[in-house]
């Protein structure tokens, strides 16, 4: 591996050139493919760990802060040794065949080791968001997820936090805790499992794991609101990292150093980022902060110390970092010191946020920062398309990678996207009818998103996200509202006041916006905020587009969108339907004529 001091943009072979083939279809649709074939990839997740434990045994793989605030680091050799011991312990427990090992807690080294160990010896792994135990006393959702997963073992950090949810669950899975396990009846301490001596049985179990064996079960509600257990095979996960490395060749020559908070209960943090580090021998510092009040300061502290060379986040995360980059002495210099690329995914990055980040980078140093993004789903491991060339502004979600076929199908005035390739899942667990509905007659996965070519004459310029196929609606006039198009325009017009927006107006006379406020919006006096919002509405009206693209009213919402309430999909997009259902009272207030400080009208 080449030292991280060799800058990405000094390497002419860092990125694969954009190339694409286009096959026309009789119905006016088409298929995009990358002309390069997919190269061979690892048999299983454990093969990556074995490789780096042998070739770079002393390189740091995982790091986290201890209770005293010091970084605890684990090398690849130490990780493989711990995985061997835990794998042996899992074999000794004689868990039911195929029963997953389920984690209820946040990202941590213990969490990572248990997931890696379970996959190493042939048990699927699964992580459930800790919020279902920490932020509520209603455990019905977590119980439903555990019932769907039918785990052989459930792990959590602390029985004081997670014990009540598990105690009231009727399942018989073995309970394991990192601390105070003696306080929970019949629970095991993870430390005692870590003391197990590895035997040849671990290697035998590992050798039996094939590409089509289930590696993970990820839970996703998508845009339907109904949790589904998505099967992730080893083939899906290893093929996807090979696909990424063929269009990002720098991964094979520049050692990644990441700081990441994105939860392993979702595919972005788990399959994209964690696997990218493991597949390419990089290091991952686990960020105990996140883009939320009271926690973003921890992220800033960690960024100053770790100085990652590649930074992944959702748009809200970048938006919350901007005040620190602008105001905190030396933070911009620390953040951009070794940074080569900024990767955003999920929601579209507002162009205003892009420009502010780029402006800080240009003031801080001479070499450019590469802005990049990707698109996919839990069912696609996750990347289908990614940006592997310099782009000048937000909006492009990339182009399909080697081995992927991306089909564009005309549907209600949009081009529906469908996906086929080795990174696409085989189906939902124990749900044959749901699985059958997820694919078309040719075996393409119905991802539910719409897209369009950035340049219709040059498909190699990539694809632009065009919203969800089913989220557009009609006004009372019968005029269709293109939600995806308006949403991006609205977020840009409302910058920097809106973290995101939801478009309203189904069967009404006028289009409106529910606005998730940014930190900048919360700092403004109410009168000034109202003035700025009215000016943004006037600006949108001035751009034209008629009633379907000209909102007449906005309402500021309380707090950010809730992942656990389904307001954000597994891909990180705002779930229009879930927000509108959950916040029906806000929609009523938005269209009411009663004066309301949260609602601004033209």
Secondary structure as UniProt FT lines:
FT   TURN            4..5
FT   HELIX           8..10
FT   TURN            12..13
FT   STRAND          21..24
FT   TURN            26..27
FT   STRAND          30..33
FT   HELIX           45..55
FT   TURN            57..58
FT   STRAND          60..65
FT   TURN            67..68
FT   STRAND          71..75
FT   HELIX           76..93
FT   TURN            97..98
FT   STRAND          101..103
FT   HELIX           109..120
FT   TURN            121..122
FT   STRAND          125..127
FT   HELIX           131..134
FT   HELIX           140..149
FT   STRAND          153..158
FT   HELIX           159..167
FT   STRAND          174..179
FT   HELIX           181..183
FT   TURN            185..186
FT   STRAND          188..189
FT   HELIX           190..193
FT   TURN            194..195
FT   HELIX           200..207
FT   TURN            211..212
FT   STRAND          214..220
FT   TURN            222..225
FT   STRAND          228..233
FT   HELIX           234..247
FT   HELIX           249..252
FT   STRAND          257..260
FT   TURN            264..265
FT   HELIX           268..274
FT   HELIX           275..279
FT   TURN            280..281
FT   STRAND          283..286
FT   TURN            293..295
FT   HELIX           296..306
FT   STRAND          310..314
FT   HELIX           315..327
FT   TURN            329..330
FT   HELIX           331..336
FT   STRAND          341..345
FT   HELIX           351..364
FT   STRAND          370..377
FT   HELIX           378..380
FT   STRAND          382..386
FT   TURN            394..395
FT   STRAND          396..400
FT   TURN            402..403
FT   STRAND          405..411
FT   TURN            412..413
FT   STRAND          414..420
FT   TURN            422..423
FT   TURN            429..430
FT   HELIX           432..437
FT   TURN            441..442
FT   STRAND          445..453
FT   TURN            456..457
FT   HELIX           459..461
FT   STRAND          463..468
FT   TURN            469..470
FT   STRAND          473..474
FT   TURN            476..477
FT   STRAND          480..481
FT   HELIX           483..493
FT   TURN            494..496
FT   STRAND          498..504
FT   TURN            506..507
FT   STRAND          512..517
FT   HELIX           519..523
FT   HELIX           526..542
FT   HELIX           547..549
FT   STRAND          553..557
FT   TURN            563..566
FT   TURN            570..571
FT   HELIX           576..582
FT   HELIX           584..591
FT   TURN            597..598
FT   STRAND          599..601
//
